[in-house]
Amino acid sequence: MTSPRAWLIWIIGIFAYLVAVSQRTSFGVVGLEATARFHASAAEISFFTVLQLLVYAGLQIPVGVLVDRFGSRAMIAGGALLMGLGQLQLAFADSIPGGVLGRVLVGAGDAMTFISVIRLIPLWFAPSRVPLLTQLTGMSGQLGQLFSVVPFAMILHSAGWTPAFLTLAGMSGLAVVLTVLLLQDLPPGHPAPEPSQGLRATGVSLSRAWKQPGTRLGLWSHFTVQFSGTVFAMTWGYPFLISAQGLEAGTVSALMALYVAAAIAAGPLMGSFVARHPLRRSTMVLLISGATAAAWAAVLLQPGRSPLWLLAGLVVVLAIGGPGSMIGFDFARTFNPAHRIGTATGIVNVGGFIAALLSIYLIGLALDALHLAGASPGGLYSLGAFRIALSVQFLLLAVGAAAILITRRKVRRQMAAQGVIVPPLLKALAQQRRLVAERRRTP
């Protein structure tokens, strides 16, 4: 394990994921242009992303089952092909139905990528490397977002709509070629997978993954910490910063680049924490959730427009939610056998995107309702309207945190039955301080 060939396989996988994230987040940059091109309202623009995420989330469990049966290579190549076709469709679309069809194809292809890449890691690398490499894989996606907010945005503003989306389609084509030529599902000498099972056996595997409390804890962890950053990056962050906060396009691009940089910096730290403190993973998730709520409250309660430093702080906190959500996949890995990892990962990955699509659509509905009611005299995307509409996120954060606490109790009861006792956090910290003090006194 962890051979030179493994690193090549991983690099091909993260390139495919980087391409997928650039396709996923590209629409977050074109919100204002899409409103004009398709003559759409805020709710209709949000529907593009909501339907894309609905397709993505709806396919996670089927894709998890399929990748366990057919392997990562076929799924990654198929996903890149679908995303390329979707961006070709969007490049020439001039109506809402045509644009929505393109985003549906992008969502379907995107759904096939991440789970397939994550599944490669425990097959090709030693177990001690898996948590960190999982975080690094998630970080590679942030580079894809960086492509969508900088080079893609530059092509969009200089060359226009069609050349920008054709560029994304070309990237998907390159991912297909590299995957087909260079990717392998299993390392040499690894036993071949068992023959594909029937629908009944697949249903049993899915049921067992869901009944495992650790899988559900992973789902709610992903639900709670991932969605707010996704909402910000994919749909409403750009209009909020441009129209409501009055920032220049260059400043917004810099903040989006800061988002990517912060996520990249937080990824290894999160992976190291998970590897060293596996019994405190849910505590970290709850801390990130609380920080997200506090950051949004500080910005939305600010009289008038927020200072740039406060917006930068919000961006950094939201960025940490990306690598924080990867903790959910570590729950799936550690509480399920190897042959069920794809299925369990698919279940976990549903969480954050269900929360994101609910939040995106509710925010769009709220903006339209306020505008029609005359409650946003500053315009559809005014600061006052965004203050109310973005507050829907607090409800989802509260629901997610409550679900984590409830599910965590079930997980800890299961662990206690197996002889693993998780001491209260304050007691564990006190014991750790005593151990450090004893080491210092020891000559």
Secondary structure, DSSP 8 states (H G I E B T S, - for coil): ---HHHHHHHHHHHHHHHHHHHHHHGGGTSHHHHHHHHT--HHHHHHHHHHHHHHHHHHHHHHHHHHHHH-HHHHHHHHHHHHHHHHHHHHH--SHHHHHHHHHHHHHHHHTTHHHHHHHHHHHS-GGGHHHHHHHHHHHHHHHHHHHHTHHHHHHHHH-HHHHHHHHHHHHHHHHHHHHHH--SS-TT---------HHHHHHHHHHHHHSHHHHHHHHHHHHHHHHHHHIIIIIHHHIIIIIS---HHHHHHHHHHHHHHHHHHHHHHHHHHHH-GGGHHHHHHHHHHHHHHHHHHHHTSSSS--HHHHHHHHHHHHHHHHHHTHHHHHHHHTS-GGGHHHHHHHHHHHHHHHHHHHHHHHHHHHHHHHHTT--TT-TT-HHHHHHHTTHHHHHHHHHHHHHHHHHHHHHHHHHHTT-----HHHHHHHHHHHHHHHHH--
